[in-house]
Amino acid sequence: MSTVKTEMVSVRVDPHIKAALQATAAREMHSLVYMIEVMVVTYCRAHGHPLDGVPAGTLPKAKGENTAS
């Protein structure tokens, strides 16, 4: 079984952007990291940018999300 390592990305944002991200994550009951991943995937798909490794029609899996169907 292969384990995919995650990558670290550090960004600086205005305080109001950070607050909006945190509020959205809290409302959706997900982590800030997960919400950023979802927003990036959604943006890329909406603007026709390729997403290698992300199957079409799916979003990133939330940490701890059950992968069994």
Residue frames as a rotation matrix with the C-alpha (Angstrom) as fourth column:
MET 1
0.584 0.812 0.000 0.00
0.812 -0.584 0.000 0.00
0.000 0.000 -1.000 0.00
SER 2
-0.409 -0.723 0.556 1.39
0.745 -0.616 -0.254 3.37
0.526 0.311 0.791 -1.05
THR 3
0.298 0.440 -0.847 1.15
0.830 -0.558 0.002 6.44
-0.472 -0.704 -0.531 1.18
VAL 4
0.249 -0.150 0.957 0.99
0.661 -0.695 -0.281 9.86
0.708 0.703 -0.074 -0.48
LYS 5
-0.412 -0.449 -0.793 2.98
0.874 -0.440 -0.205 12.49
-0.256 -0.778 0.574 1.38
THR 6
0.753 0.655 0.062 1.49
0.654 -0.737 -0.167 15.93
-0.063 0.166 -0.984 1.72
GLU 7
-0.260 -0.810 0.525 3.35
0.788 -0.492 -0.369 19.12
0.557 0.318 0.767 0.88
MET 8
-0.009 0.162 -0.987 3.73
0.798 -0.593 -0.104 22.23
-0.602 -0.788 -0.124 3.04
VAL 9
-0.176 0.010 0.984 2.63
0.719 -0.682 0.136 25.57
0.672 0.731 0.113 1.55
SER 10
-0.259 0.058 -0.964 3.02
0.801 -0.545 -0.248 28.80
-0.540 -0.837 0.094 3.50
VAL 11
-0.242 0.242 0.940 1.10
0.699 -0.627 0.342 31.87
0.672 0.740 -0.017 2.39
ARG 12
-0.825 0.061 -0.562 0.41
0.377 -0.682 -0.627 35.29
-0.421 -0.729 0.540 3.83
VAL 13
-0.273 0.809 0.520 -3.10
0.729 -0.178 0.661 36.68
0.627 0.560 -0.541 3.53
ASP 14
-0.548 0.202 0.812 -4.89
-0.417 -0.907 -0.056 39.73
0.725 -0.369 0.581 4.84
PRO 15
-0.957 0.152 0.248 -6.54
-0.186 0.336 -0.923 39.17
-0.224 -0.930 -0.293 8.22
HIS 16
-0.111 0.990 -0.091 -10.05
-0.803 -0.143 -0.578 39.49
-0.585 0.009 0.811 6.73
ILE 17
0.097 0.074 -0.992 -9.27
-0.805 0.592 -0.035 36.74
0.585 0.802 0.117 4.19
LYS 18
-0.833 -0.442 -0.333 -8.01
-0.148 0.758 -0.635 34.45
0.533 -0.480 -0.697 6.96
ALA 19
-0.731 0.621 0.281 -11.13
-0.406 -0.066 -0.911 35.17
-0.548 -0.781 0.301 9.03
ALA 20
0.160 0.810 -0.564 -13.36
-0.976 0.043 -0.215 34.38
-0.149 0.585 0.797 6.04
LEU 21
-0.223 -0.329 -0.918 -11.53
-0.523 0.835 -0.172 31.08
0.823 0.441 -0.358 5.45
GLN 22
-0.985 -0.173 -0.001 -11.80
-0.082 0.474 -0.876 30.14
0.152 -0.863 -0.482 9.12
ALA 23
-0.418 0.902 0.109 -15.50
-0.673 -0.227 -0.704 31.02
-0.610 -0.368 0.701 9.24
THR 24
0.198 0.460 -0.866 -16.20
-0.932 0.361 -0.022 28.97
0.302 0.812 0.500 6.11
ALA 25
-0.556 -0.486 -0.674 -14.30
-0.261 0.872 -0.413 25.98
0.789 -0.054 -0.612 7.48
ALA 26
-0.943 0.231 0.239 -16.19
-0.214 0.131 -0.968 26.22
-0.255 -0.964 -0.075 10.78
ARG 27
-0.081 0.975 -0.208 -19.57
-0.894 -0.164 -0.418 26.42
-0.441 0.152 0.884 9.02
GLU 28
0.315 0.145 -0.938 -18.70
-0.761 0.630 -0.158 23.40
0.568 0.763 0.308 6.87
MET 29
0.764 -0.076 0.641 -17.25
-0.513 0.531 0.675 21.54
-0.391 -0.844 0.366 9.90
HIS 30
0.777 -0.621 0.105 -13.95
0.555 0.597 -0.579 20.92
0.296 0.508 0.808 8.10
SER 31
0.157 -0.820 -0.551 -10.37
0.731 -0.279 0.623 21.98
-0.664 -0.500 0.556 8.66
LEU 32
0.483 -0.104 -0.870 -8.96
-0.356 -0.931 -0.086 25.16
-0.800 0.351 -0.486 7.18
VAL 33
-0.612 -0.788 -0.067 -6.57
-0.437 0.267 0.859 23.07
-0.659 0.554 -0.508 5.06
TYR 34
-0.518 0.490 0.701 -9.40
0.667 0.745 -0.029 20.96
-0.536 0.453 -0.712 3.64
MET 35
0.548 0.787 -0.283 -11.44
0.449 -0.562 -0.694 24.03
-0.706 0.253 -0.662 2.75
ILE 36
0.122 -0.589 -0.799 -8.47
-0.628 -0.669 0.397 25.60
-0.768 0.454 -0.451 0.94
GLU 37
-0.822 -0.409 0.396 -7.94
-0.019 0.715 0.698 22.36
-0.569 0.566 -0.596 -1.02
VAL 38
-0.083 0.887 0.454 -11.63
0.823 0.318 -0.471 22.29
-0.562 0.335 -0.756 -2.01
MET 39
0.620 0.324 -0.714 -11.53
0.008 -0.913 -0.408 25.95
-0.784 0.247 -0.569 -3.06
VAL 40
-0.322 -0.819 -0.475 -8.41
-0.620 -0.197 0.760 25.41
-0.716 0.539 -0.444 -5.19
VAL 41
-0.783 0.084 0.616 -9.87
0.386 0.842 0.376 22.31
-0.487 0.532 -0.692 -6.88
THR 42
0.251 0.967 0.049 -13.17
0.727 -0.155 -0.669 24.09
-0.640 0.204 -0.741 -7.51
TYR 43
0.432 -0.170 -0.886 -11.41
-0.359 -0.933 0.004 27.16
-0.828 0.316 -0.464 -8.96
CYS 44
-0.633 -0.770 -0.083 -9.13
-0.415 0.247 0.876 25.10
-0.654 0.588 -0.475 -11.20
ARG 45
-0.549 0.507 0.665 -12.05
0.693 0.721 0.023 23.10
-0.467 0.473 -0.747 -12.60
ALA 46
0.484 0.812 -0.328 -14.13
0.505 -0.565 -0.653 26.24
-0.715 0.150 -0.683 -13.19
HIS 47
0.531 -0.365 -0.765 -11.26
-0.573 -0.820 -0.006 27.83
-0.625 0.441 -0.644 -15.15
GLY 48
0.960 -0.007 -0.280 -10.11
-0.225 0.573 -0.788 24.75
0.166 0.820 0.548 -17.09
HIS 49
0.046 -0.984 0.174 -6.82
-0.976 -0.081 -0.202 24.18
0.213 -0.161 -0.964 -15.28
PRO 50
0.212 0.019 -0.977 -5.66
-0.199 0.980 -0.024 20.53
0.957 0.200 0.211 -15.24
LEU 51
0.319 -0.052 0.946 -5.65
-0.948 -0.014 0.319 18.70
-0.004 -0.999 -0.054 -11.91
ASP 52
-0.099 -0.442 -0.891 -3.34
-0.406 0.836 -0.370 15.71
0.909 0.325 -0.262 -12.19
GLY 53
-0.865 -0.308 -0.395 -4.12
0.144 0.604 -0.784 13.17
0.480 -0.735 -0.478 -9.50
VAL 54
-0.680 0.732 0.045 -7.61
-0.326 -0.247 -0.913 14.48
-0.657 -0.635 0.407 -8.66
PRO 55
-0.738 0.422 0.525 -10.25
0.649 0.655 0.386 12.29
-0.181 0.626 -0.758 -10.35
ALA 56
-0.816 0.484 0.315 -12.89
-0.163 -0.716 0.679 14.23
0.554 0.503 0.663 -12.29
GLY 57
0.116 0.993 0.028 -16.03
-0.192 -0.006 0.981 14.95
0.975 -0.119 0.190 -10.31
THR 58
0.437 -0.007 -0.900 -14.40
0.794 0.473 0.382 14.43
0.423 -0.881 0.212 -6.92
LEU 59
0.678 -0.293 0.675 -13.09
-0.478 -0.872 0.101 16.68
0.559 -0.391 -0.731 -4.18
PRO 60
-0.469 -0.880 -0.071 -10.13
-0.452 0.308 -0.837 16.02
0.759 -0.361 -0.542 -1.89
LYS 61
0.237 0.493 -0.837 -10.85
0.496 0.680 0.540 13.55
0.836 -0.543 -0.083 0.90
ALA 62
0.530 -0.012 0.848 -11.21
-0.644 -0.656 0.394 15.11
0.551 -0.755 -0.355 4.34
LYS 63
-0.595 -0.803 -0.023 -8.67
-0.551 0.429 -0.716 13.78
0.585 -0.413 -0.698 6.83
GLY 64
-0.847 0.231 0.479 -10.14
-0.298 0.541 -0.787 10.74
-0.441 -0.809 -0.389 8.54
GLU 65
0.077 0.906 -0.417 -12.90
-0.959 -0.048 -0.280 10.41
-0.274 0.421 0.865 5.94
ASN 66
0.030 0.025 0.999 -13.86
-0.103 0.994 -0.022 6.79
-0.994 -0.102 0.032 5.38
THR 67
-0.495 -0.294 -0.818 -12.73
-0.812 -0.180 0.556 5.63
-0.311 0.939 -0.150 1.92
ALA 68
-0.934 0.210 0.289 -14.74
0.254 0.959 0.123 2.38
-0.251 0.188 -0.949 1.98
SER 69
-0.657 0.745 -0.115 -18.04
-0.641 -0.471 0.606 2.39
0.398 0.472 0.787 0.15
